[in-house]
Amino acid sequence: MTLRLEVPRKLKPLLTARRYKGAYGGRGGAKSHFFAEQLVLRCFTSFTRVVCIREVQESIKDSVQQLITDKIAKFGLQDHFDPVEREIRGPHGSLIIFRGMQSYNADNIKSLEGYDVAWVEEAQTFSQTSLDLLRPTLRREGSELWFSWNPRYKTDPVDRFFRKNPPEDAISVMVNWRDNPWFPNVLRKEMEHDFKIDPDKAEHIWNGGYGSSQGAILARWVSTAEREGRIHNGVAYDPLGSPIEVSSDLGFRDTASWWYWQRAVGGYRLLKYDGDTGLDADDWIPRIQKNLEGLGRLGKIWLPTDAKARTFQSKHTSIDKFLKAFGAGVVDIVPPSKKLDQISAAREVIQKCEFHKDLCEDGLDGLRAWEYEWSDENSVFSKEPLHNWASHPSDGFAYGCQVMTLYQPPKQDMPQEIRGITVGNNTVTMDELWATAQKQSGRI
């Protein structure tokens, strides 16, 4: 008996033998259909054991069992396969089972050692713990791990694994509705409607762009900046413009985040983002000085309110150390404000920001992932952001937005030849030019 499988051209690289195979993109790209048909083909032609996995599977209805059963029917192989409650038995002793990773631990996952294929569907929700647990388990010679997902965040474990630091024996392809020659017209109408109503959401659902949760705080504005071409590698420091201002979220032996700003006519340039963990003020001061050597002239460093806190580990506060390193008038504390006001400032200012694409990449990932905390008890999002990795770059950015709306550019020493511009018999200073530009742009 001969089976004829039609495969979208974009997915053909996944037909080669590889240890890790990934297919990612938006709805309608035939990712799941491709993997389901490949499983049926393998199990029909030779002895194959397959485990189909999701991070959480409350019931068999949450699995891809029905999809695989439909493929069996499509090829007219119902007499060769026997779907039962939580598995499908096939010819040659082949077996397909369906599991959620929540049912496995370091001991019982050993039951999968003899399996040939593990297919992780909806892999964007797969945790790092699950990935680390699954990878070394399938150890049969020639075994493969397949992953299909719609990208959510760059920081999702499956995304980092395939798209940032993939192993040599990994292959992944992006496939969307445009790559599916059998894309149904009913889905096309849905897609066109979604793009008309909510283009940001549709970009994620249909085009495989990085998405955002329902409680996202700034993701929509980041997506808008991308569409408008305000995230690119041409963002550079203007030596004739305002000096650099640095906003931060600083924690003792915690994650610290730093944004490097330059005010521009009608908006702001974000020149660089820097963040790290396990460092304190003594570590950050020389790092900031080094960053500034490659960027431009420093005007002001803005520290959060908790920089004034004194700890048992140090006799001096963070602001004491920064004042000693950079001097009075250069270091200041962001004025106290409510989180809601900080978010409002961030949403206002981000619409006038340009970001250096590469140097701000990690910070932008944080802005995309910043979200409100979900209350299971009330089934609503709270008014407070969730405190996780994304809150550090986002808080640092929001503090920067706050001071950008409250303060004029810091005074600076300029060479005589660039302090002003002569117009007729009058000399217009840079500060006067800035004020005029701000008025014309509607900022003041």
N, C-alpha and C positions, 0 to 999 in steps of 0.2 A: 504494500500500500504506500502511495506517495502523497506526502503533505505539501501543499503549496502555501508558503507564507510570504505575504507582501510586506516589505519593510520600508518605512520612510528613509530616504537617502541619508538624512542627518543622523540616523541611528545605526547605520551599517557598521561604523567603527566598533560598535559593541558586540559584533558577531565574532570578533577575534578573541582568542583565549587570553584572559587577564585575571589576575587574582582579585582585583577590585574594579567594579564597573559602576559608573554613576550616570544617571540621566536626570537633568534638572531643567526647569522652565515652567511656563504657565500652563493653564488649562487648555486642553484640546491638542496637545502635542503628541499624544499617543504613547507616552512613556509607560504607563501601567499596562496598556494593551500589548506593547512590545514584550515586556518581561513576562507577562502571563502566557503569551503564545510560545515564547522560548522555553518556559517550564513544561508546557504540554508536549512540545516537540522532544525535549530531552527524555522525559519520563516515558514517552511512547516508543522511542527508538532504543533505549537501553536502561539498565537498572540505575535509577537516580533517586537519591533522598534529598528532599527540599524542606526547608523551614521558612515560612513566610512570617515576618515579624513586624510588629508595630511597638512603639514605646509603651503604649497603654492599649490593651484590648480587653474591654469589659465582657464582650460576648463575641461569638463567631460572626455576628452581623457586622462587627467593626473590621473584619478581615477582608482579604481579597478572594475568599473562597468562591463567592458567587461569580466574580469576574472570571476566574479560572474555569469554573463549571460552564459558563457561557462559551468560553473558547473551545472547550471539549465538544460542546454541541455544535459549534460553528464548523469544526472539522469532521463532524459525524463520527466521533469516537466514543459515544456513550456506552457502547458494549465493552469497551476496553478499560473504562475507569469506573470506580465505585465511590461516589461521595458519601461519607458518613458524617457523624456529628462534628468532629473537630479535625478531620483529615480526609484526604482523597487517596484511595489506593489505585495503583495503575498496573500495567503489564510489567513483566520481568521482576516483580516484587517492588516496583517503584512506590514511593510514598511521599505525599505532600502534607505537612502539618502546619497549623496556624497557632501562633503564640504571641503573647505580649511579654515584653522584657521584664515587666514587673513581677512575673512569675519565676524569674531565674535569679540565682545567686551564684557565688563562686563554686559551690558544690554541685548543684543540680544542673548547671549549664553544661557539665561534662557529658550529659546525655546526647549532645549535638556533635560530639567529636567525629562521628562517622558519617556526617552529612556532607553532601556534595555542593549544595547551593544554599545560601541564606539570602533571602530577598527582604530588604527593609523598605517598606512603603511608608509614605509620609515621613521621610527621614529627617526633615527639618526639625522635628520634635525629638529626635533621638538624642539622648544625653551623652555626655562624655563618658560617664561611668558605664553606660550600656555599650558604647562603642569599644571601650577598653576591655570589657568583659567578653564581647562577641568575637573580636578579631582573632585572638589566639586559639579560640575554641575549635573552629573549623580547621582541622589540620590534615585532613585526607589529601593525598597527592592530587593536584589538579582542581581542588575545591575553589569555589568562587564566592565572593560577597557582592551582591547587587544592591544598589541604593537608588531610589527614585524620590524626588522631592521638588517642591515649589519653594525657591529661596525666600527666606524670611529676614535673617540678619547675617551679616558677614561673620559674626562671631559664633553662629551655630556650629557645633562640632563637625557635622558632616560637610558643611561648607568649607570650613578651614582645612579639613582633611583632603578634600578633592581639589579645591580651587586656590589654596594658598601654599601648602607644602605637601603635594601628593607624592606617594611612593613611586618608585620606578615602574612597578608592575600595576599601576592604576591608570585608568582611562575614564574620562567623563566627557559628556557632550551636553550642550544646551539645545533644547528643542522646544519650539513653540508652535502655535496654531498655524503659522505661515509655512512651517516645515511639514505639515501633515496634508498630503494630497487628498485625503478622505475627510477633511474637516467638514462636519455636517452643517448644513445651512441653518438649522435650528440653533446651534451654538453661535454661529456667526451673528445672528440677530441679537442674541443675548450679549455678545461681546460689544457690538456697536452701541447698544443701549447703555452698557456699563461705562464705556468711554465718554458717552455724552453726559451721563449723570455725575460720575465721580472718576475723573481721569487718573488720579493718584492710586486709588484702589484698583482700577482696571489694569493699570500698568503692572501691578503685582500679580493679580489673578491671571491675566491673559498673556502678558509679555515676560513674565518671570523676573521682573524687577524686584529688588529687595523690598519687602513689605513692612507693615507696621501693625501692631496690635490695635484693638478697638480703643484702648486707652492711651494711645500714643500722644505725646505732648508736642513734639516738634517735627515728627517725621514728615508730615504733609508739607511743611515749609522747606525742609531739606530737599524733598522731591521737586518742589517748585523751583528752587535754586538750580537744580540740575537741569531741568527742562529749559530754563531761561539762560543757560550757559554761564552761570555765576560760580561754578565750581570747575576750575581749570588750572593748568600749571603756568599760566601767564601772569598770575597774581604776584606782584613784586613790590618791594619797598621803594617808595619815592623819596630820594634824598633831599628834595626841595620841599617836601610836605611835612606833616606833623611827625613828631617822634613816636617811637613805639610805646604802647602801653600794654602791660601784661596783667591779665586777670587770672585768678587761680581758685582752686578748691584745695586746701592744704590740710592734711591730717598727720598726726604724729605716727610714724611707722605704719601708715595706711596708704591708700592710693592718693596720689596728688596729681592734679591736672593744671596745665598752664596753656593759656591762649595768648598769642602775640598779635596785637591789633595795630593798625594804623588808620587814623581817620582820613577820609578822602572826601572830595567834593560830592555831596549828596549821599554819602554812605561810608562804608568801612571795608578795609581789607583785612582778612584773617590770613596772616603770613605763615603761621606755624602752630601746631599743637604738639605738646609734649606731656606725657603722663607715665607714671611708674609707681611701683609699690615698694614698701620697705625702706623708704628714704625719709630723712628729716631735713630741717632747714640747713644744717651744715653740709648735707649732700647736694641739696638743690641749688644753693647759691653759686658754686662754681659751674654747675651745669647750665644755669640761666646765663651766666656771663659768657660761656662758650657759645650758646645759641645766639646771643646778641652779636657776637663777632661776625657771624655769617649773615645777619639780617639787617641791622641798622642801628640808629642812635636811640638810646633809651630815654623815655620821658617819665614814665611812672609805673610802679609795680603796685597792683591792688591786691591786698590780702583779705581773706574772709575774717569775720569777727573773732572766730576761735583762734586766730593767730596771736591774740593777746593772752591766751590762757597759759598759765605756768604749770609745768608738770613736775612730778617727782624725779623724772629722769634728767631734768635740766634745770639749772638755776636761772636760765634766761628764756624768755618767750621767743616765739618765732619772729615776731616783729622786731624784737630787740636785735636779733642776729641780722635781719635784713637791713635794719637801719645802720648798723655798724658797717655792713658790707657795701651798701649803695649810697648812704648818706641821707640826711634829713631833707624832706621836700620831694624825695624820689619815691619813698615808700609810704603807703597810706592804707587805711582800713576802709573796706566797702561799707557805706552807711547801712545801719540795720533796716531791714524791710521784711515784709511778709512774703512767703513763698509764692502766693498768688500774684503779687506785684512783680516778683522776679520773672515768673513765667510770662506775664503780660509784656514785660519789657523785652524778653527774648523773642516773643512772637512778632513784636513790632520791629525790632532792630534787624532780625535775621532777613527780613525782606529787602534790606539795603546792604547786605553783606556779599562780598566776594570771598571765596575760599580757595587757597592753594590746594589743588586736588590731592597731590601726593603727601605734602607735608602736614595736611590736616586730616588725612584719611581716618586715623584711629579716633580722632575727636568727632568727626562726622558720624562714624559708626555709633558712637555713644549718643549723639543727638537723635539719630534714627530710632534707637532702642529705648530712649527715655519714655517712661510710661507711668500712669497713675496706678496706685495700688488697688487691687481688686478686693472687695469685701465679700467673702462667701456668705457671711451672716445676712447681709442686706441685699446681696446680688447686684451691687452697683460698684462703680469705681469711686474711690475716696477722692478727697480734694488734695491729698498729699501724694507726691511721687513715690514710687517704689524705690527703696534704698538697695541698690545693687551696683554692679560695675558701671552701668551707664549713668548713674547719678553723679559720679565725680566729674567727668568731662562736661556734663550738662550743667551742673551747678557752677562750675568755673566759667562756662560760657554765659550763663544767666547773670552772674555777678558782673561780668564785663559789659553786658547789654545794659544793666542798670546804671553803671557809671557813665556809659556813653550817652545816655539820655539826660544825665544830671549835670555833667561837667563839660566845660570848654577845654580845649587842648591845653596841656601844661605849658607854662612858659619855658622858653628854650633859648640857649645862646646860639646865635647864627653868625656865620661870617658876614661881614659888612655888605659884601656884594649881593647877598641873597636875602637881606632883611626886608627889603621893600622893592616896589616897582614904581618908577617915576611915570606919572601920567600928567602931561602938560607941565605945570609948575608945581604940582603936588606929588608927594611920595606916599604911596599906599602900602601899608605894612602887611605882612603875611596874616596877622591876626585880623586885620580889617577885611582882607580878601576872604578869609575863612568865614567871618561873620556874615558877609554879603552872600556867599555861596549857601550858607545854611538857611538864611532867610528866603532866598530864591527857591530852595528845594523844599521849603515848608517845614523845616525842622525846628526853627525858632521864629 
